[in-house]
């Protein structure tokens, strides 16, 4: 039986949105594991994710204060059903990202990251899958707000999907 994953980042509550969209909370409820790649902004949002998630994996971002930095790491690594995940908020410039991250996260199969609000799904020459879910609340220069879903089954990452946040 596969594990259902939710990947989200850059929620920026309440600076970019007053609340997380109901669609995203529904995705949290459906997921076996939720990854949040930072820029929560408030500890209250982290508390909400902890209450609503079956399992939460999170890191802090550049917009997160000391209260969040005391509760969350800068990077994290977890293994789910034989797939090794690492997560960090900011990977630096897009140019050279795959090579740089492959060197920094040599033990990972998948790297989840955020910061840019730009969805990203690539695989490095060495096989590292890099995933940025965008932002569910602040699209910046993107056409829509987004998050990602995926599944893990028997040592394989499956069904990676970029999901558009629909306007209510």
Secondary structure as UniProt FT lines:
FT   STRAND          3..8
FT   TURN            14..16
FT   HELIX           22..30
FT   STRAND          33..36
FT   HELIX           43..52
FT   STRAND          56..59
FT   TURN            62..63
FT   HELIX           66..71
FT   STRAND          75..80
FT   TURN            81..82
FT   STRAND          83..88
FT   TURN            95..96
FT   HELIX           97..104
FT   TURN            105..107
FT   STRAND          110..113
FT   STRAND          120..123
FT   TURN            125..126
FT   STRAND          129..132
FT   TURN            140..141
FT   STRAND          146..153
FT   TURN            154..155
FT   STRAND          156..164
//
